Amino acid sequence: MMMSPKISDSQREKRKQQILDAAKRVFSEKGYGAATLKDIIEETGMSRGWIYLYFQTKEEIFEALLDHQDAEHEQYIEELLETSASIWDVITTLYSQQQDELLKPPRGGMLPAFYEYFLIGWRDSERSELLLQRYEEGIVRFAALLQKGVDQGEFSPAMSVSDISKLAASFQEGILTHTITVGPETANTQMQQEALIQYLHRLLHS
């Protein structure tokens, strides 16, 4: 019987991170549909056996990568809250960072793969449930950030922070999909992003 090699917890986490980093490069370059598990294995430089100690399928890797990126984003927001002068500064920094990510090659980074995975596979009940969960968590997360501004007396919103969060998400999704599909020049991504920020500012300062 073949025994799995013994490695420390820190080594295990390091190898897992190497797999996720490699997967991010592959998905950013090829999208979700065209990327294969073989592509990811080759990008890691590890053997297939090593990969199978952590993940069995491309889908498992992709969902683990999404979870990892969510955790990084949460940590980044916490850091911004500690270093920024206002909640509005945090919000504009987040939008600016997202625009930079959207415009740098390959266009949209992981976003095209994200849309492929969820929108093309929306009939899959598990993916549909995961998409709904991620949507609801995103709305709650941004609404909580807006509420911090309300509690600190920085914002006086024209409607509930939950509704503002949903509006912002819908506008942003439109900007993202148009930029990915027709390109930033045709979509005039920078203008749309600036308009969204101005609209959000008006909603928060009624």
N, C-alpha and C positions, 0 to 999 in steps of 0.2 A: 504493500500500500504506500502510495506516494505521500510524503509528509509536507505540509506547507512550511516554508522557511520561517524561522522565528525572528521577529523584528520588534523593536521597542515601539511604544505608543507614539513617541515623537517621530521616529522613522516612518511609521505607518501614516501619520498625518502629513508628513513631508511628501511621501510618494502620492498620496491622494491629491494633495495640492498640485503636484506636478502633472497629474492626469487632468485635473480640471483646467489648469493653465493651457495645456496642450489642446484640450477640447475647445476652449474658448477661441484659440487661434484658428482651429479647423472650422468651427461653426461660423466665425466671423468672415472667413474667406469663402466658404462654400455654401453657407446656409444650412438648414437642417436636413432637407430632403436629399441633397446631393452628397452630404457628408456620410461617411461610413465608419463603422467601428474600426475597420482596418486602417483608415486614415488617421484616426486618433491614436491607435497603437503605434503606428509608424512615427507620428509626431512626438510621442513621448520618448521613443527610443527604448522602451521596455518590451519585454516579451509578452505574448498574449496571456500566458499563465499569470504574470504579475497583475495584469489588468483585471483578470477574472477574480482575483482575491478581493477586489473592491467593487467592481461593477460587472453585470452580466450582459447589459445591452446598451446601445447608443441612447435609448430613451432614459435609462437610469442615470447615465452621465449627464444628460442635458438637464434633467430636473434637479440633480445635485448641484449643477453649476448655477442654476437659477436661485436655489436656496443660498448658495455661497455669496452670490452677488447681492442678494437682499440683505444678508448679514453685513456685508461691507458697506452697503448704502446706509443702513441704520447707524453703523459706527461713524460714518462720515457726517451724518446729520448731527449726531451728538457732539462731534468735534466742532462743527460749525456753530452750534448753540453756545459752546463755551468760548469761542473766539470772536463771534460777530457782535456788532454793536446793537443790532435789532433783529427781530424776526423777519422783517422785510428784507434785510440784507441776506439772511439765510435763504429765503425764497429765491431772490434774484440770482444768487450764487448757484443754486441748484439748477435753475433754468439755463444759466450760462454754461454750466458744465455739460448739461445734456445736449445743448446746441453744439458745443465743441465736439462731443462724442459723435453726434449725428453727421457732422460735416467732414470729419477726418476719414481717410480711406482705411479699410474698405467701407463704403458708404453705410453708415448706421451701425457698424460694429456687429453686435449680437442681435440687434433689433429685427433684421430680416428673418433670421432663424427663429426668433420668438414668434413672429407673425405666422411663419410657415407652420410651426409646431401646433399653435393653438387654433388659428383660423381655418387652415386646411383640414385639420383634424377635429373640428368642432363637433362632429357627429359622434365622436368617441365619448362615451359618458364620463369616463375618468378624466379625460383632458378637459371636458366641459366643466366639470366640477372644480378642477384645479384652477382653471381660468377664472371662474366665478369667485373662488376663494381669494385669488391674487388680486382681483379687481376690488373686492370688498375691503381687503386689508390695506390696499393702496389708498382708497378713499378715506378710511378711518385714520391712517397714518398722516395724510396731508391735512385732514380736518383737525387733528390733534395739534399739529403745528400752528395752524391758523388760530386755534383756540388759545394757545399760549399768548399770541399777540393780543387777543381780546382781553384775556385775564390781566395782562400787563398794561392795559390801557392804550396800546399802540393802534389797535384796529377797532372800528365801529362798523361792522359789516351790514350790508343792505339786505342780506338774507342769512339763513343758517349757514354755519361753516361747512356742514355736510353737503348742502346744495352747491355752495361755491366750489367745494372740492370736486364734485361730480362735473360741474361745468368746466372747470380747469382741465380735468382729465379728458373730457370729450374734445375740447379744443386742441389739446396737446396731441392726442391720438391722431387727429386729422392732419396736423402739421407733420408728424412723424411718418405717417403712411404716404402722404404726398411727396415728401422729401425723398423717401426710399424709392418710390415708384417712378417719379418723373424727374427727380434731381433737384438739388437746392436752388439752382438758378431759375428754372421754370416755376417752381413752387414759391420762389422768393421767400425762402425759409427765414432769413433774418428779419424781414419786414413782419412776417406773421408772428414770429416769436416776440418781437417788440410790441405788436398790437395786443397779444395775449397778456403780456405783463402790464400794459397800460390799463386794459380792461379789468384785470384782477385788482389793480391798485384802486380803481374807482369803486369796485364792489366792496373793498375792505375799508374804504374811507368815505362812507355815505354821509 
